[in-house]
């Protein structure tokens, strides 16, 4: 059986920072797949993505470096524009195109030890899809997409439709400090994490940018530090990289604290460059020792 399967749209991204503008492929699935491909292959991985036929070059590139990719053809490819302020924690988004949502019939037969849903927009994954995948592996979800919808080109925050039903299906949930408050109504992170656990989530991952992260499991809080980067270039995909590192280590049998620290160090390296993580596990270990 495959150890980790990530499901999500590859996107076309335009990234604007105070110092540069770049156009490249992106999306949770893209950052996750490239990131894990640079780690030792003792953890098997498959990517299931969806994009327009005209943008298949991104998939060809991934297959050329050995990433196992299944493609569900879509009428459009998701097109994001991410504009960052000098403080890279602050981002403004526009969506210039949307892809077709994932459906149960297109994902029939998917199975893995860990299944990670890289949601980008609220309608990417229905409750039916999540209920089906719940029985096919440990279900890990990035909350970001479920809390935003598109009207015109502008991205708006929204509540998660059927969230109480959905959260019962989720084993591992990654949120940031804004998403967890939106979901629970609590600004205190510890209280909010307990609420998500009460609603059914087993492992709550709260990423806090330069302030580190918190992992809440079985009544215990694991406070994970942020490792200071040598320089700050591009925060796009840092949350996705955190999920990559965390699930990679959990699939190897690591505990929550060890997996969280590894994920944080991996994200620090990603922050120092545009594009996905492309270094080695030795580079991550150097950050952990710093």
Kinemage of the C-alpha trace (Angstrom):
@kinemage 1
@onewidth
@group {chain A} dominant
@subgroup {mainchain}
@vectorlist {calphas} color= white
{ca unk a 1} P 0.000 0.000 0.000
{ca unk a 2} L 1.130 3.565 -0.717
{ca unk a 3} L 2.249 5.362 2.453
{ca unk a 4} L 1.038 8.879 1.575
{ca unk a 5} L -1.394 10.006 -1.118
{ca unk a 6} L -1.938 13.740 -1.635
{ca unk a 7} L -5.032 14.863 -3.535
{ca unk a 8} L -5.372 18.418 -4.786
{ca unk a 9} L -5.272 20.772 -7.735
{ca unk a 10} L -2.036 21.963 -9.269
{ca unk a 11} L -2.333 25.701 -9.827
{ca unk a 12} L -0.846 28.390 -11.970
{ca unk a 13} L 0.543 30.975 -9.542
{ca unk a 14} L 1.546 34.572 -9.940
{ca unk a 15} L 3.544 35.597 -6.853
{ca unk a 16} L 4.106 39.281 -6.183
{ca unk a 17} L 6.459 40.427 -3.413
{ca unk a 18} L 7.949 43.863 -2.704
{ca unk a 19} L 11.075 42.824 -4.602
{ca unk a 20} L 9.889 40.617 -7.481
{ca unk a 21} L 7.064 39.035 -9.485
{ca unk a 22} L 7.244 35.362 -10.458
{ca unk a 23} L 4.985 32.987 -12.415
{ca unk a 24} L 5.160 29.296 -11.587
{ca unk a 25} L 3.126 26.198 -10.799
{ca unk a 26} L 1.772 25.833 -7.272
{ca unk a 27} L -0.977 24.514 -5.057
{ca unk a 28} L -0.772 22.211 -2.054
{ca unk a 29} L -0.364 19.162 -4.269
{ca unk a 30} L 2.558 20.693 -6.169
{ca unk a 31} L 4.460 21.831 -3.075
{ca unk a 32} L 3.715 18.573 -1.250
{ca unk a 33} L 4.829 16.327 -4.123
{ca unk a 34} L 8.068 18.162 -4.863
{ca unk a 35} L 8.896 18.508 -1.185
{ca unk a 36} L 8.478 14.848 -0.316
{ca unk a 37} L 10.323 13.803 -3.476
{ca unk a 38} L 13.498 15.383 -2.059
{ca unk a 39} L 13.301 13.309 1.126
{ca unk a 40} L 14.489 9.683 1.379
{ca unk a 41} L 12.153 7.413 -0.533
{ca unk a 42} L 11.574 5.021 2.340
{ca unk a 43} L 8.089 6.565 2.364
{ca unk a 44} L 6.119 5.798 -0.813
{ca unk a 45} L 4.054 8.601 -2.326
{ca unk a 46} L 1.377 9.195 -4.947
{ca unk a 47} L -0.144 12.455 -6.149
{ca unk a 48} L -3.666 12.697 -7.553
{ca unk a 49} L -4.272 16.055 -9.191
{ca unk a 50} L -6.582 17.784 -11.646
{ca unk a 51} L -5.802 20.443 -14.218
{ca unk a 52} L -6.491 21.443 -17.805
{ca unk a 53} L -4.859 19.494 -20.615
{ca unk a 54} L -3.140 22.673 -21.774
{ca unk a 55} L -1.193 22.847 -18.494
{ca unk a 56} L 0.093 19.255 -18.459
{ca unk a 57} L 3.685 20.498 -18.685
{ca unk a 58} L 3.651 20.801 -14.880
{ca unk a 59} L 2.790 17.097 -14.591
{ca unk a 60} L 5.392 16.115 -17.215
{ca unk a 61} L 8.003 17.963 -15.153
{ca unk a 62} L 7.010 16.073 -12.004
{ca unk a 63} L 7.017 12.690 -13.684
{ca unk a 64} L 10.451 13.450 -15.149
{ca unk a 65} L 11.896 13.682 -11.616
{ca unk a 66} L 10.238 10.457 -10.502
{ca unk a 67} L 6.989 11.646 -8.872
{ca unk a 68} L 4.080 9.209 -9.254
{ca unk a 69} L 1.172 11.322 -10.575
{ca unk a 70} L -2.381 10.421 -11.584
{ca unk a 71} L -4.285 13.140 -13.454
{ca unk a 72} L -8.012 13.838 -13.570
{ca unk a 73} L -8.568 16.159 -16.516
{ca unk a 74} L -10.354 19.446 -15.762
{ca unk a 75} L -11.840 22.105 -18.007
{ca unk a 76} L -9.678 24.767 -16.315
{ca unk a 77} L -6.583 24.992 -14.125
{ca unk a 78} L -6.788 26.960 -10.873
{ca unk a 79} L -5.017 30.317 -11.327
{ca unk a 80} L -3.992 32.170 -8.155
{ca unk a 81} L -2.393 35.552 -7.729
{ca unk a 82} L -0.688 35.943 -4.313
{ca unk a 83} L 0.496 39.412 -3.331
{ca unk a 84} L 2.665 39.737 -0.209
{ca unk a 85} L 3.509 42.744 1.903
{ca unk a 86} L 6.945 43.266 3.477
{ca unk a 87} L 5.626 41.172 6.386
{ca unk a 88} L 5.314 37.803 4.624
{ca unk a 89} L 2.556 36.725 7.035
{ca unk a 90} L 0.230 39.166 5.180
{ca unk a 91} L -1.120 38.040 1.795
{ca unk a 92} L -3.807 39.232 -0.643
{ca unk a 93} L -5.222 36.729 -3.129
{ca unk a 94} L -7.122 36.756 -6.395
{ca unk a 95} L -8.412 33.701 -8.285
{ca unk a 96} L -8.364 34.147 -12.048
{ca unk a 97} L -9.648 30.631 -12.941
{ca unk a 98} L -11.160 27.597 -11.148
{ca unk a 99} L -10.843 23.851 -11.780
{ca unk a 100} L -13.523 21.165 -11.526
{ca unk a 101} L -14.080 19.733 -8.008
{ca unk a 102} L -12.981 16.202 -7.094
{ca unk a 103} L -15.747 13.575 -7.019
{ca unk a 104} L -16.115 10.092 -5.523
{ca unk a 105} L -16.361 8.403 -8.917
{ca unk a 106} L -13.057 9.974 -10.022
{ca unk a 107} L -11.334 8.876 -6.787
{ca unk a 108} L -12.819 5.386 -6.605
{ca unk a 109} L -10.265 2.835 -5.406
{ca unk a 110} L -7.860 5.343 -3.829
{ca unk a 111} L -6.157 3.889 -0.768
{ca unk a 112} L -3.099 4.834 1.326
{ca unk a 113} L -1.900 4.801 4.929
{ca unk a 114} L -2.283 8.608 4.962
{ca unk a 115} L -4.488 10.579 2.582
{ca unk a 116} L -3.933 14.350 2.536
{ca unk a 117} L -6.493 16.687 0.984
{ca unk a 118} L -4.921 19.909 -0.238
{ca unk a 119} L -8.031 22.077 -0.439
{ca unk a 120} L -7.738 25.424 -2.199
{ca unk a 121} L -11.379 26.503 -2.490
{ca unk a 122} L -14.566 25.598 -0.614
{ca unk a 123} L -16.019 23.338 -3.312
{ca unk a 124} L -12.897 21.255 -4.039
{ca unk a 125} L -13.997 18.323 -1.833
{ca unk a 126} L -17.564 17.478 -0.880
{ca unk a 127} L -18.672 15.706 2.292
{ca unk a 128} L -19.327 12.598 0.177
{ca unk a 129} L -15.704 12.568 -0.987
{ca unk a 130} L -14.401 12.960 2.550
{ca unk a 131} L -16.701 10.231 3.878
{ca unk a 132} L -15.471 7.862 1.176
{ca unk a 133} L -11.782 8.612 1.766
{ca unk a 134} L -12.189 8.357 5.554
{ca unk a 135} L -12.405 4.601 5.116
{ca unk a 136} L -9.414 4.455 2.757
{ca unk a 137} L -6.689 5.731 5.116
{ca unk a 138} L -5.865 8.217 7.883
{ca unk a 139} L -7.508 11.395 6.568
{ca unk a 140} L -5.442 14.590 6.767
{ca unk a 141} L -6.938 17.915 5.661
{ca unk a 142} L -5.650 21.446 5.129
{ca unk a 143} L -8.511 23.692 6.228
{ca unk a 144} L -7.559 26.737 4.159
{ca unk a 145} L -9.643 25.998 1.077
{ca unk a 146} L -12.785 25.126 3.006
{ca unk a 147} L -12.799 28.631 4.483
{ca unk a 148} L -12.635 30.677 1.301
{ca unk a 149} L -14.775 31.101 -1.786
{ca unk a 150} L -14.454 33.112 -4.966
{ca unk a 151} L -16.807 35.771 -6.264
{ca unk a 152} L -15.569 37.308 -9.470
{ca unk a 153} L -11.804 37.235 -8.959
{ca unk a 154} L -11.813 38.154 -5.294
{ca unk a 155} L -11.305 35.616 -2.510
{ca unk a 156} L -13.643 35.911 0.473
{ca unk a 157} L -13.515 34.184 3.838
{ca unk a 158} L -16.466 31.955 4.686
{ca unk a 159} L -17.555 29.451 7.293
{ca unk a 160} L -16.984 25.787 6.490
{ca unk a 161} L -20.249 24.388 5.164
{ca unk a 162} L -21.304 21.310 7.158
{ca unk a 163} L -18.173 21.685 9.290
{ca unk a 164} L -19.444 19.612 12.222
{ca unk a 165} L -20.194 16.741 9.875
{ca unk a 166} L -16.863 17.194 8.088
{ca unk a 167} L -14.676 17.478 11.181
{ca unk a 168} L -15.941 14.118 12.466
{ca unk a 169} L -14.327 12.556 9.404
{ca unk a 170} L -10.897 14.183 9.813
{ca unk a 171} L -8.027 12.528 11.669
{ca unk a 172} L -5.429 15.317 11.140
{ca unk a 173} L -6.369 18.958 10.538
{ca unk a 174} L -3.911 21.751 9.679
{ca unk a 175} L -5.042 25.318 10.379
{ca unk a 176} L -3.395 28.677 10.987
{ca unk a 177} L -4.320 31.108 13.762
{ca unk a 178} L -6.938 32.907 11.634
{ca unk a 179} L -8.542 29.723 10.340
{ca unk a 180} L -8.893 28.132 13.755
{ca unk a 181} L -10.586 31.243 15.159
{ca unk a 182} L -12.922 31.341 12.157
{ca unk a 183} L -13.810 27.676 12.684
{ca unk a 184} L -14.308 27.721 16.445
{ca unk a 185} L -14.997 31.342 17.384
{ca unk a 186} L -12.175 31.208 19.958
{ca unk a 187} L -9.109 33.474 19.747
{ca unk a 188} L -7.313 31.525 22.471
{ca unk a 189} L -5.444 28.835 20.560
{ca unk a 190} L -5.540 26.212 23.314
{ca unk a 191} L -9.291 26.586 23.763
{ca unk a 192} L -9.822 26.502 20.006
{ca unk a 193} L -7.718 23.349 19.654
{ca unk a 194} L -9.752 21.605 22.367
{ca unk a 195} L -12.939 22.566 20.544
{ca unk a 196} L -11.739 20.981 17.297
{ca unk a 197} L -10.810 17.848 19.225
{ca unk a 198} L -14.249 17.773 20.827
{ca unk a 199} L -15.733 17.945 17.337
{ca unk a 200} L -13.779 14.850 16.306
{ca unk a 201} L -10.315 15.846 15.039
{ca unk a 202} L -7.578 13.625 16.475
{ca unk a 203} L -4.440 15.660 15.642
{ca unk a 204} L -4.787 19.463 15.448
{ca unk a 205} L -1.865 21.280 13.777
{ca unk a 206} L -1.835 25.071 14.236
{ca unk a 207} L 0.794 26.910 12.180
{ca unk a 208} L 1.678 30.405 13.387
{ca unk a 209} L 4.222 31.630 10.837
{ca unk a 210} L 7.265 33.150 12.517
{ca unk a 211} L 5.750 32.305 15.928
{ca unk a 212} L 6.097 28.544 15.447
{ca unk a 213} L 3.280 26.004 15.692
{ca unk a 214} L 1.180 24.060 18.173
{ca unk a 215} L 0.138 20.419 17.932
{ca unk a 216} L -2.746 19.229 20.110
{ca unk a 217} L -3.350 15.501 20.569
{ca unk a 218} L -5.147 13.581 23.322
{ca unk a 219} L -5.187 16.496 25.744
{ca unk a 220} L -1.501 17.391 25.280
{ca unk a 221} L -0.114 20.551 23.651
{ca unk a 222} L 3.221 20.326 21.842
{ca unk a 223} L 4.782 23.769 21.424
{ca unk a 224} L 6.932 23.724 18.278
{ca unk a 225} L 9.448 26.542 17.719
{ca unk a 226} L 9.953 28.423 14.465
{ca unk a 227} L 13.533 28.135 13.221
{ca unk a 228} L 14.911 31.499 12.127
{ca unk a 229} L 15.570 31.633 8.370
{ca unk a 230} L 18.832 32.946 6.955
{ca unk a 231} L 16.728 35.216 4.738
{ca unk a 232} L 13.047 35.577 3.817
{ca unk a 233} L 12.155 35.205 0.148
{ca unk a 234} L 8.689 33.678 -0.359
{ca unk a 235} L 6.150 32.281 2.123
{ca unk a 236} L 3.958 30.680 -0.565
{ca unk a 237} L 3.715 26.956 0.148
{ca unk a 238} L 5.201 27.090 3.662
{ca unk a 239} L 2.024 25.667 5.214
{ca unk a 240} L 1.955 22.929 2.582
{ca unk a 241} L 5.606 22.170 3.301
{ca unk a 242} L 4.812 21.905 7.021
{ca unk a 243} L 2.111 19.313 6.280
{ca unk a 244} L 4.553 17.445 4.035
{ca unk a 245} L 7.222 17.202 6.704
{ca unk a 246} L 4.749 16.294 9.425
{ca unk a 247} L 3.060 13.457 7.518
{ca unk a 248} L 6.405 12.187 6.232
{ca unk a 249} L 7.716 11.831 9.769
{ca unk a 250} L 4.457 10.444 11.194
{ca unk a 251} L 4.438 7.782 8.475
{ca unk a 252} L 7.962 6.826 9.626
{ca unk a 253} L 6.687 6.360 13.173
{ca unk a 254} L 7.893 9.671 14.655
{ca unk a 255} L 6.081 11.197 17.633
{ca unk a 256} L 4.118 14.434 17.460
{ca unk a 257} L 6.886 16.706 18.778
{ca unk a 258} L 9.580 15.222 16.541
{ca unk a 259} L 7.323 15.388 13.474
{ca unk a 260} L 6.364 18.988 14.256
{ca unk a 261} L 9.968 20.136 14.659
{ca unk a 262} L 10.984 18.425 11.430
{ca unk a 263} L 8.061 20.089 9.638
{ca unk a 264} L 8.990 23.501 11.067
{ca unk a 265} L 12.626 23.181 9.987
{ca unk a 266} L 11.571 22.067 6.505
{ca unk a 267} L 9.274 25.106 6.252
{ca unk a 268} L 12.111 27.434 7.265
{ca unk a 269} L 14.201 26.184 4.348
{ca unk a 270} L 11.240 26.642 1.989
{ca unk a 271} L 10.795 30.244 3.216
{ca unk a 272} L 14.284 31.055 1.964
{ca unk a 273} L 13.372 30.467 -1.703
{ca unk a 274} L 10.645 30.755 -4.324
{ca unk a 275} L 9.123 27.459 -5.368
{ca unk a 276} L 8.849 24.148 -3.509
{ca unk a 277} L 11.328 22.672 -1.030
{ca unk a 278} L 14.244 21.213 -2.998
{ca unk a 279} L 16.954 20.527 -0.415
{ca unk a 280} L 17.779 17.353 1.531
{ca unk a 281} L 17.009 15.737 4.858
{ca unk a 282} L 20.588 16.620 5.876
{ca unk a 283} L 19.748 20.307 5.331
{ca unk a 284} L 16.709 19.917 7.581
{ca unk a 285} L 18.827 18.289 10.277
{ca unk a 286} L 21.272 21.214 10.142
{ca unk a 287} L 18.393 23.633 10.820
{ca unk a 288} L 17.231 21.461 13.720
{ca unk a 289} L 20.714 21.599 15.225
{ca unk a 290} L 21.045 25.360 14.780
